Amino acid sequence: MKRGVIIYTAGEAPASWTEDKEKLVKSSVIEAEAVEIITTRTGHFDVLDAWWSLNSKGMDYIECKLAMFTEDGELNDMGRTLRLSG
């Protein structure tokens, strides 16, 4: 079963948030074959859009994780997960 993860970010993305940082976060999620991120600056704009992207890539098991930007501009996992399919 292919596993996909959506990271939903709470709050405004800092000015220092770039697509390169997004790629770095995506590559750090080793338990998933594909990762999509929802921010106010890059990535997807809503959960449905990100879910559709993962679903079209063949992901059978998709979960959504909540993250929040720290004052340093890094993402902090809030420890909340919602299984969307699979």
Beta strands, then each sheet from edge to edge (+ up, - down):
strand 1: 3-10
strand 2: 34-38
strand 3: 61-69
strand 4: 75-85
sheet 1: 2+ 1+ 3+ 4-
end
